Amino acid sequence: MKAATHIALGIALTLEYMTGCEKAPELPPEVAASRTLDTAYVEVAPSFGGFTNPQDVMVGRDQLLYVADTHAPINGQDHGRVVMMNLAGFQLSERSILHPVSLGQDSRLDLLVGGEIVASNGDTVGALFRIHLVSNSPDSAHRLDLSRMDTVWTENAHPQRRFPGITVLPDNTWLAARAGTDNSSPIDPDARVVEFGPGDAFINFLPAFITGGQSPVSINIPTGIASIPPTNDFVLTQSAQGVSYAALWMQYRQDPEFEGWVTKYDPTNPIDFFRVGRYVQPEAVTIDKGRRDIFIADAALDSVFKYNSRGVLKAESFGLAGSGGVMKRPTGLAFFNRMLYVLDAQEGQVIRFILTTDIVQQ
């Protein structure tokens, strides 16, 4: 297997040279200037395909790979499914869910899914689900198709709302990023981050954010969210439409006078991560839990931005040409055991990348 992997990596490097002149959105100048093949991401073949416009990918705590295949046809109809695979890309089971767009998993190995249901009045509305993968029945244990699924939350009164991001905090409290088309209400705009307890009880809409505008905590169209373990900090991504900052790093603070989330950076302390105009349509964020690096995928720029734990942009960031021309419209990211998984929505596949400096450690 190691020999085959090295051959695949050699092919990927050759492709990178061959497609380097391909017209593609450029990364920031500081990345392009410092990027070398000594420390670069290269593709590991094969990719895992067969999906239809997928929107999220996750490596769970159970070390299995999950994909939200948002528009997979079921019985000839545009429906959707969640797919469970092992890390070799072999499909283990799947669950039919209407248009799933986000995934999360808590320490009990329950799967959390953001998707849709058809309400009693016929409207298709956003919903959050919990799939109980650990079961007392050996026949249904860790089977997506057989495990019990509960509907945790629905947006029956607001059919335009969806949940494009889910993340779980260390105590199994979890957050869901909510988006929609109407942010005119000062009381209950569509763009919110919803906090749930370990038992799925609603706790709060995080008050740290304001809707729209140019402030460092403005949100308008959230697209993804990821916590930074072992803390309660998280990163929220959003479309650059209507806001100045399309990625927000929120830090949890607890002292005698205040408990909650505040922005980690502000315009008076500029860093690479927090810069106006850095992104166009960032769709996904994931964390390297070992190195505390942060990855953000921009679907409009066909690029993955990588930051260290201080928010400094790293030279390993790469775009379309830098990936050998294979990464198009990335909508999901996952990271596990030095491997970066990028969900390519245009081609319906999961592409794996590894740093050249990490190859010998595999």
N, C-alpha and C positions, 0 to 999 in steps of 0.2 A: 504493500500500500504506500509506503514512503517513496519508493521509486516512482510509482505512478503519479504521486502528487508532485514530485520534483519535475517530471516531464510536463505535467499540466502547467506548472508555474513557468517553465521555460517557454512554453507556447504563449502564455499570457504576456510575458516580457517582450517576445517578438512582436506580438500584436500591438503592444504599446508603441514600439518604435514605428511600426507600419502606419498606425492611425494617428500619430502625433500631430500631423498637419491637418487633420480633419477639423472643419469649422465647428466650433462648439463654444458655449459660454465660458468665459475665462474666469478663473479663480482670482481672488485678490492678488495684487502684484507681489506682496510679501511672500505669498505661498509659491507663486510661479517662479520667483527669483531664487528661492532656497531649496526647491524640490529636487532631489536627486534619486537615482535608482538605488542608491545605497540604503535608503530608508523610504520605501514606497510600498503602497498596497498593490498586490498582484492577485489575479483571479486564481482560485482553486477550482479545477474542473472535477466533476460536472456541476452545472447549475441544477436546481430542482424546479422543474416546470410543470405545466398542465393546469395553471390557474387562469381565472378570468377576471381581469381588473382587480387584483387583490389590493387591500388597503393597509394591512398591518401584519407584522411578523413578530414572534416572541420566542426566545428560549426560556422555558419555564424553570422553576426551582427543581422540577423533576428531571431536568436535563433532556427534555423533549422539545421539539420544534413545532410551533403552532402558527398557522396562517389563516387570516380572515379573508377568505375568497369571496369578495363582496357581491359579485354578480354572477356567480356560478349558476348555470342552468340546472334546474331540478324539474324533471318531467317536462322538459321543453320550455319551461318558463324561467324568466329572470328572477332568481331567488337568492341564493347565497348559501355558504357553508363555512364551518370552521374545520380545519384539517389538522390532525395530529400526526407528526412524523418523528422518526428517530433522527439522530444527527447525521446518519448516512443518507437521508432523504427517502427512506422507505415509509410509505403511508401505513399507519397503524389503525386509525379509525377516523370518522368524520361525523359532524352533526349538522343537520339542516337548520339554519337560522336565517331569517329574512335580513338580507343586506348587512352582515356584520362588518364593522369598521374599526373596532378597537378590542384589545386583549389585555388581560392582567391575570396574575396568579398570586394568591396569598400563601402563607407558610403552611396552611393546611392542605395545600395543593388543589384547592378549589379554583376553577377557571372563571374569570369575570369577563363578560362580553358586552360590548355596546353594539346594538343592532336595532331592529324594528319589529313591531307587531301590527296586526290589523285589529283596530279597536272595534268594540261592539257596534259603533255607528258607521263602520266601514272605512274610517280614516286610517291611513298608514302612519304610525307615530313612532318616535324614538323610544327605545327601551333599554334597560340594563338587566342582564341575566347573570345568575350564578349556576355553574355546573359542578355538582358534587362528584369529583372524580374518585375520591377515596370512599369506598362503600364497604359495608359488611358482607355484601354478596360477592363471592368470587367471580361470578359470571359478568358482573357489571363494573368491577373495579378497574379504574383507569381506562374506561371505554367511553368515548364521547357519545356514541350512538345509544348506549344503554344507561348511562348515568342520569340521575335525577337532575332536572333543570328547573330552577325557580325564577320567576320574573320579579326582580327587585324593585324596579321603578319604571313608570311609564309617563309620557308627556301627552296625555289624552286631550288636554285643553289647548295644546300648542303643537299641532301636527308638523310644523316646520322644524322643530328642534331635533338635533341628533347629538350623539356622544362620540366624538372622534378620538378621544384619548382616555386611558385608564391607567392609574398607577397605584401601587400598594405601599404603605408606610411600614416601618419596622414592627409596629404593634398590631398589624392587620387592619388598622384604619385605612380607608382607601379614598382616592380622589378621582372624580370623573370630570373631564373637560366637556362643557356643553356649548354648542354653537347653533345658530339659526339665522333667519333673515330679518329679524325685527329686534333692534336694540333701542327702540324709542322709549320704552318704559323706564322711568327712573327707579322703579321699585323692583321689577322683575324682568330685566332684559334677557334676551336669549343667551348672550355670551356670559357664562358663569363657570366657576369651578365648584362642584358639589362635593361635600365631605360626608362620607358614610362611616359608621362604626363597624367594628369587626363582625357584628351580627346583622349588618346591612341597614341598621336604623339611620335615618337621615339626621345629620348633626347640624350642618350649616352650609350656607353659601359663603365661600371665603370672602370676607369683607376687604381684603387687601387690594382688590382691583377696582378700577373705574372703567366704564364702558366708553370706548372710542377716545380719540384725542391723541395728544402728543406726549403725554406724561410717561415716565418710566414704569408705570403699572397699568397702562391702558390696554384693554383687550377688546377685540372686535370679532374676529373669526378664528377661534382656537382650532388647532389641527392635531396637537399631540401633547403628551405630558409624560415625564419620567422622574421618579424620585432618585435621590442621591444617597444610597445607604452608606453608613449606618445611621444617617441623620434623617430628619424630617424635611430637609431641603428638597426642592424640585425645580425642574426646568419646564417651562411651558412654551410651545411653539405656536405660531399663528401666521395667517396671511399678512403680508405687509400692507394690504389694502386698509386704509383709514387709520393706521397707527404709524408711529415712528420706529418702534422697536418690535421686531418680529420674533424675538426670542427673549424670554424673561426668566431670570434666575432668582427664585424666591427662597429666602433664608428664614428658617424657623427660629424665633426668638422667645425666650421665656425668662422673665425677671419679675420682681415684685410689682412692677408698674404695668407690665404688658406681656401678653402671650398671644402669639400668632405669627403670621408670615409678613415679611417686609422684603423689599427689593435688595438684593445683595450689592448691586452697583447702581450708580446714578450718573447723569451726564457730567457732573463735576469731577468724577473719577473715571475717565474713559478707559476702557480696555477693549481688546479685540472682540470679545464675545458680545459686548454691549455697544454696538455701533450703528448709527442711523444708516439705512440703505445697505446693510450687509446682506440681507436675504430678500427674496421675492416671494416664494411660496414654500417655506419650510414645512414639511409634512410630518416629520418624525424626529424623535430624539431617543437616544439610548446611552447608557452609562457603562464604561468599563469599571466594574466594581473593584478590581484589584489596583489599577493605576489611577482611578478616579478621573479618567479622561471622559470628555463629553463629545458625542457625535451628533450632528444635526444634518439631516438630508433635505436638500432643497429640490423639489420636483421640477420647478421652473428652470433652474440652472443646471439640472442633471449633475449635481455635485454633492459631496459629503464633506462637511467642515468638521475638523477635529480640534478640540481645545483641551488644554491641561486643566488641573484643578484650580488654577488661578485665573482661568479665562483667557489664556494666551493662545492664539491660533498656532497650530502645529503644522510643520511642513508636510506631514503625511496626508493632509487634506488633498482630495483629488476630485476631478470632474470627468466628463464624458470621454475625452481623448485619453486622459490618464488612466482610465479603466479598460483600455483596449477597445474603446468604442462600444462596450457591451451594456453599460448602465444607462438606462433611459427612464425618466420620470420615476425616481425613487420615492416611494410612499411609505416605506417601513424600514426599521432598523432593529437589529438585535446584536448582542455581543456576548460571546462565551468562549472561554479557553483560547484566547488570542485570535479568535475567528470573528470577523465582522460579516454579518448577514444583511444583505441589502435587498429589499423587495422592489423588483422592477415591475411596475404596474403596466407599462406599455407592452412588454413581452410576456407578462404573466409568469414570472419566475423569481426564485430566490437565488441570488448570486452570492458566492462566498469569496471573501478577500482576506488575505493575511499579509502582515508586514514581511518584507524580505529579511529583516533582522530576526524574525520569530520563526522562520521556516525550520531551522535546525533544531528548534525546541519541540517540534511536534512529534 
